[in-house]
Amino acid sequence: MATVKLEHKTAKFDIVVDLGFGKRAQEFAYTDEGILAAIKQAYVSYSPNSWLKLTAGSWATHVGYEVLDAQLNRNYSMSYMFTNGPFSHTGVRADITSGKSGFMIGIANPTDYRYVPAGALNKKAVLAQYSYAASDNFKLYLNFVGAEALDSSKSNQLDLVLLTKLSSKFGIGFNGTYNSTKLREDGKYLSAKPWWGSAVYLNLDPSSWFGLTLRGEYFSDENQLKVYAAQPFGGSVFATTLSANFKVEGFTFIPEFRLDNASKNIFVKSDGSATKSASSFLLSVMYWF
């Protein structure tokens, strides 16, 4: 992905246009076509005073520990929680700051949709967040999205992010998410079914140019809503990812090893047979200025 972010700030206004080009950008803009797929973010914010900010447009989701822009993550491959969204929201929101706490509430189109088909204009998503920054060494984010999808299913997702820094060289991140989904069949809603996941990020930075991150994630999809959707059975996956970060001027090099272990045979070997585990190694190179 090649990306460019244009931003203009005044005392009260903030205007952002954030564009991305390439396969990574296209995968997360799956509801858009053509040039619209290049829009990662496009919004205007207005701050009438120091404690209130109003935003309208399209912005990256507040849910989760990881983000779309690769240079802002310490692992290059994405977690199962991030991969299953949400990715973006288009609508209006209000952010309120009170001391060490922050509050956000908003209303948006169905998750990941910038433009909604005419027959689904009444479907909306409710957004909310509570944040607490005790200090630079501890921050908490409690996130919520309640939405009705274009297929008329309804979901409520609650997400928790904890960030703590134990020293100048070592920090821990945690992300836990729980989604309850009601599918619609024959004009009626079925009983709510959940999928959920949790991940721990251990971040070690022995020097300014070198760092290590170990991510351990457990993702449960017993109701076949996400990872196991195409399978005749439900299950779970435990994924372990070790990434090194080498920084040289504006470059970051990330060699990464990942091992995924599932409770059922959902991966495929080179000979076409099914297996419970899969391993991979990648080397990513990023440059930004």
C-alpha positions in Angstrom: 0.0 0.0 0.0 1.1 3.5 -0.9 -0.6 6.1 1.3 -0.7 9.9 1.6 -2.4 11.9 4.3 -3.3 15.6 3.7 -4.3 17.6 6.8 -5.0 21.3 7.4 -5.5 22.7 11.0 -6.7 26.0 12.3 -7.6 27.0 15.8 -11.0 25.4 15.6 -11.1 23.2 12.4 -9.2 20.1 11.3 -9.6 18.9 7.7 -8.2 15.4 6.8 -8.0 13.5 3.5 -6.2 10.2 3.9 -5.8 8.1 0.7 -4.4 4.6 0.2 -3.5 2.7 -3.0 -2.7 -1.0 -3.4 -4.0 -4.4 -2.3 -3.9 -3.7 1.4 -6.1 -0.6 1.0 -8.5 -2.4 -1.4 -9.0 -5.3 1.0 -10.2 -3.0 3.8 -12.3 -0.8 1.5 -14.3 -3.9 0.2 -17.6 -2.0 0.0 -16.3 0.6 -2.4 -15.3 0.6 -6.1 -13.0 2.7 -8.3 -11.5 5.8 -6.8 -13.7 5.5 -3.7 -11.7 2.5 -2.6 -8.7 4.8 -2.2 -10.4 6.8 0.5 -9.2 5.7 3.9 -10.5 8.8 5.7 -12.1 12.0 4.7 -13.5 14.2 7.5 -13.9 17.7 9.0 -13.7 18.3 12.7 -14.8 21.5 14.5 -13.8 22.3 18.1 -16.0 25.1 19.5 -14.0 24.9 22.8 -11.3 22.9 24.5 -13.5 20.0 25.7 -15.7 19.4 22.7 -14.9 18.2 19.1 -17.5 17.5 16.5 -16.6 15.4 13.4 -18.4 14.6 10.2 -17.2 12.4 7.4 -15.5 9.0 7.2 -12.8 7.9 9.7 -10.9 4.8 10.8 -12.7 2.8 13.5 -12.1 3.4 17.2 -12.4 -0.4 17.8 -9.3 -2.5 18.5 -5.6 -2.3 19.2 -4.3 -2.5 15.6 -4.9 -0.1 12.7 -4.9 -0.2 8.9 -1.6 1.8 8.4 1.2 -0.8 8.7 3.8 1.6 10.0 1.7 2.2 13.1 1.6 -1.5 14.0 4.5 -3.5 15.4 3.3 -6.7 13.9 2.8 -6.6 10.1 0.3 -9.4 9.8 -3.1 -8.6 11.3 -4.9 -10.2 14.2 -8.1 -12.2 13.7 -10.0 -9.5 15.7 -8.8 -6.7 13.4 -9.3 -8.8 10.2 -13.0 -9.3 11.2 -13.6 -5.6 11.6 -15.0 -3.0 11.8 -12.6 -1.0 9.7 -14.3 2.4 9.2 -17.3 4.5 10.0 -19.1 7.3 8.0 -21.4 9.7 9.9 -21.1 12.2 12.7 -19.6 12.0 16.2 -18.9 14.1 19.2 -15.8 13.8 21.4 -15.9 15.2 24.9 -12.9 15.5 27.2 -13.2 15.8 31.0 -9.9 15.7 33.0 -8.3 12.3 32.4 -11.5 10.8 30.8 -12.8 11.0 27.3 -16.3 10.2 25.9 -17.3 9.7 22.3 -20.8 9.1 20.8 -21.8 9.0 17.2 -24.2 7.7 14.6 -23.0 6.3 11.3 -23.9 4.2 8.2 -23.8 0.5 8.5 -20.2 -0.6 9.4 -17.6 0.0 6.6 -20.1 1.6 4.2 -19.5 5.2 3.1 -22.6 5.2 0.8 -25.6 3.1 1.6 -27.9 1.6 -1.1 -31.2 3.4 -1.4 -33.1 0.5 0.0 -31.1 0.5 3.2 -31.0 4.2 4.2 -32.8 3.5 7.5 -30.0 1.2 8.7 -27.5 2.9 11.1 -24.8 2.2 13.6 -24.4 3.6 17.0 -20.8 4.3 18.2 -19.5 5.0 21.6 -16.2 5.1 23.5 -14.9 5.8 27.0 -11.2 6.4 27.5 -9.1 7.0 30.6 -5.5 8.1 30.7 -4.2 7.7 34.2 -0.7 8.7 32.9 1.5 8.2 29.9 2.1 4.7 31.3 -1.5 3.5 31.5 -4.4 4.1 29.1 -7.8 2.4 28.8 -10.3 2.4 25.9 -13.8 0.8 26.1 -15.4 0.8 22.7 -18.9 -0.1 21.4 -20.5 -0.5 18.0 -24.2 -1.4 17.7 -25.2 -1.8 14.0 -27.8 -3.2 11.6 -26.1 -4.7 8.5 -27.4 -4.6 4.9 -28.6 -8.2 5.3 -30.7 -7.0 8.2 -28.6 -8.9 10.8 -28.0 -7.0 14.0 -24.8 -7.0 16.1 -23.5 -5.4 19.2 -19.7 -5.4 19.7 -17.9 -4.4 22.9 -14.2 -4.0 22.8 -11.5 -3.2 25.4 -8.0 -1.9 24.8 -5.4 -1.6 27.7 -2.0 0.0 27.2 0.6 -0.1 29.9 4.3 0.8 29.9 6.3 -0.9 32.7 9.6 0.8 31.8 11.2 2.8 29.0 12.0 -0.4 27.3 9.0 -2.7 28.0 5.3 -2.4 27.5 2.2 -4.6 27.4 -0.9 -4.1 25.3 -4.2 -6.0 25.6 -7.2 -6.2 23.3 -10.4 -8.1 24.0 -13.6 -8.0 21.9 -17.0 -9.7 22.1 -19.6 -9.6 19.4 -23.2 -10.7 19.7 -25.0 -11.2 16.3 -28.7 -11.8 15.6 -29.2 -13.3 12.1 -32.6 -12.7 10.4 -34.4 -15.6 8.8 -37.9 -15.7 7.3 -38.6 -12.2 8.6 -37.7 -13.1 12.2 -34.5 -12.6 14.2 -32.8 -15.7 15.5 -31.3 -16.0 18.9 -28.1 -14.0 19.4 -24.8 -15.8 18.7 -21.4 -14.6 19.8 -17.9 -14.6 18.4 -15.0 -13.2 20.5 -11.3 -12.9 20.8 -8.5 -11.6 23.0 -4.8 -10.8 22.4 -1.8 -9.8 24.4 1.1 -7.8 22.9 4.5 -7.9 24.6 6.7 -5.0 23.4 10.4 -4.9 24.1 12.6 -2.0 22.9 16.2 -2.5 23.9 17.3 0.4 21.7 15.9 3.2 19.6 16.5 1.3 16.4 15.5 -2.2 17.4 12.3 -3.7 19.0 10.5 -7.0 19.4 6.8 -7.7 19.7 5.2 -11.0 20.6 1.5 -11.3 20.0 -0.6 -14.2 21.3 -4.2 -14.2 20.2 -7.2 -16.6 20.9 -10.2 -16.3 18.6 -13.4 -18.2 19.2 -15.9 -18.8 16.4 -18.0 -21.7 17.6 -21.1 -20.3 15.9 -19.5 -20.2 12.4 -19.9 -16.5 12.0 -16.4 -15.5 10.9 -13.3 -17.8 10.5 -15.4 -20.9 10.4 -18.2 -19.5 8.3 -17.5 -21.7 5.3 -17.0 -24.8 7.4 -19.7 -27.4 8.5 -18.4 -26.9 12.1 -17.4 -24.2 14.5 -14.1 -23.8 16.4 -11.3 -21.6 17.5 -7.8 -20.5 16.5 -4.7 -19.6 18.6 -2.1 -17.6 16.8 1.4 -16.6 17.9 3.3 -14.0 16.1 6.9 -12.8 16.7 8.0 -9.6 14.9 11.3 -7.7 15.0 11.4 -4.0 14.1 14.6 -2.6 12.7 14.5 1.2 12.1 17.0 2.9 9.7 16.2 6.6 9.1 12.7 6.5 7.6 12.7 2.8 7.0 11.3 0.0 9.2 12.2 -3.6 8.4 10.0 -6.3 10.0 11.0 -9.9 9.7 8.1 -11.9 11.2 7.3 -15.5 12.0 3.7 -16.6 12.7 2.1 -19.9 13.8 -1.6 -20.5 13.7 -3.2 -23.5 15.5 -6.9 -24.2 15.0 -9.2 -26.6 16.9 -10.3 -28.1 13.6 -8.8 -28.7 10.1 -9.3 -25.4 8.4 -5.9 -24.9 6.8 -4.6 -26.6 3.7 -1.2 -28.2 3.1 0.7 -27.9 -0.2 -0.6 -31.3 -1.2 -4.2 -30.2 -0.7 -4.9 -32.1 2.5 -6.4 -30.4 5.5 -4.5 -29.6 8.7 -5.1 -27.8 12.0 -1.9 -25.6 11.8 -0.2 -23.2 9.5 3.1 -21.4 9.7 4.5 -18.4 7.7 7.5 -16.1 7.5 7.4 -12.7 5.9 9.7 -9.7 5.6 8.0 -6.3 5.3 9.7 -3.0 4.4 8.0 0.3 5.2 9.1 3.9 4.5 7.3 7.0 5.6 8.1 10.7 5.9 
